[in-house]
């Protein structure tokens, strides 16, 4: 499902997003701790010539509540535009009934006024948490 992002009083482009890619990546790590994660991992894949093709920051935090996502994407989530062109959050969130809802949130740099949510499913096993995939890395 495609939804519009709404930020109060500021555009995404000047909403206080870190200009240094290292600070932008650190923002995602801090987001994990804000979600009460006790474990944060960074994984990356390199291509044949050793260039990092994409990387993932994973945590075991609370996940992102789908009902709180709609139109309220925090400015920290847009930090990826400093170092890549696409970010996908695969998150697992425990609903009030104890079921774990897993879904993806996708934002593309070229259309950062919108985000997509899809692949909604109840998972039978696993824990809460979020994996953020960063694609199409820019030369840093």
C-alpha positions in Angstrom: 0.0 0.0 0.0 1.4 3.4 -1.0 1.1 6.2 1.6 2.1 9.8 1.8 4.6 11.0 4.3 3.7 14.0 6.4 6.3 15.9 8.5 5.2 18.9 10.5 6.4 22.4 9.3 9.5 21.1 7.4 10.2 19.3 4.2 12.1 16.0 4.3 15.0 17.7 2.5 15.7 20.1 5.4 14.2 18.3 8.4 17.6 18.0 10.2 18.8 14.9 8.5 22.6 14.4 9.1 24.7 15.5 6.1 27.6 13.1 7.0 26.8 9.5 6.0 28.6 8.2 9.1 26.2 10.1 11.3 23.3 9.0 9.2 24.2 5.3 9.7 24.7 6.0 13.4 21.1 7.4 13.4 19.8 3.9 12.4 21.8 2.2 15.1 20.4 4.7 17.7 16.9 3.9 16.3 17.5 0.3 17.3 18.4 1.3 20.9 15.3 3.6 21.0 13.3 0.5 20.1 14.7 -1.2 23.2 17.1 -3.5 21.3 19.7 -5.4 23.2 21.4 -6.7 20.1 22.3 -4.7 16.9 24.1 -6.3 14.0 25.5 -4.9 10.8 26.0 -7.2 7.8 27.1 -6.4 4.3 27.6 -8.1 1.0 30.4 -7.3 -1.4 30.5 -7.9 -5.1 33.3 -9.5 -7.1 35.5 -6.4 -7.0 35.0 -5.9 -3.2 32.5 -3.0 -3.5 29.8 -3.2 -0.9 26.6 -3.8 -2.8 24.2 -3.4 0.1 24.2 -3.7 3.9 21.7 -4.5 6.7 21.3 -3.2 10.2 19.3 -5.7 12.3 18.0 -5.5 15.8 15.9 -7.4 18.3 13.9 -4.3 19.4 10.2 -3.9 19.6 9.7 -3.5 15.9 7.6 -0.8 14.3 3.8 -0.7 15.0 2.1 -0.5 11.6 -0.7 1.7 13.0 1.9 4.3 14.1 3.6 4.3 10.7 0.9 5.7 8.5 2.0 9.3 7.6 4.3 9.7 10.6 7.7 8.6 9.3 10.3 10.2 11.5 13.0 12.3 10.0 15.7 9.9 11.1 14.3 7.3 8.8 15.1 9.5 5.8 18.9 9.7 6.7 19.5 6.9 4.1 19.3 9.5 1.3 22.9 10.5 2.2 24.4 7.2 1.3 21.9 5.1 -0.8 18.9 5.4 -2.9 16.5 2.8 -1.4 15.8 1.6 2.1 13.6 -1.3 3.2 12.5 -2.0 6.8 11.4 -5.5 7.4 9.9 -5.3 10.9 8.3 -7.7 13.3 5.9 -6.2 15.8 4.0 -7.9 18.6 0.3 -7.0 18.4 -2.0 -6.7 21.4 -3.2 -10.3 21.0 0.4 -11.6 21.1 0.6 -12.4 17.4 3.7 -11.1 15.6 3.0 -9.1 12.5 5.8 -8.9 9.9 5.8 -6.4 7.1 8.0 -4.3 4.9 8.3 -0.5 4.6 10.0 0.8 1.4 11.2 4.3 0.7 13.0 5.3 -2.5 15.1 8.5 -2.6 13.4 9.6 -5.8 10.0 9.4 -4.2 10.7 10.2 -0.5 7.3 11.9 -0.1 5.7 8.4 -0.2 6.4 5.0 1.3 5.1 1.5 0.6 4.0 -1.1 3.1 3.6 -4.6 1.9 4.2 -8.3 2.6 2.0 -8.1 5.7 1.8 -11.5 7.4 1.5 -13.1 10.8 4.5 -15.2 11.5 4.3 -18.4 13.5 7.8 -18.2 15.0 10.5 -15.7 15.7 11.0 -12.5 17.7 10.2 -8.9 17.3 12.8 -6.6 15.7 13.7 -4.8 12.5 16.1 -5.4 9.6 16.9 -2.3 7.6 18.2 -3.0 4.1 20.2 -0.3 2.3 20.4 -0.7 -1.5 22.1 1.2 -4.3 24.9 2.6 -2.2 26.4 5.9 -3.4 30.1 6.5 -3.6 31.2 7.7 -0.2 
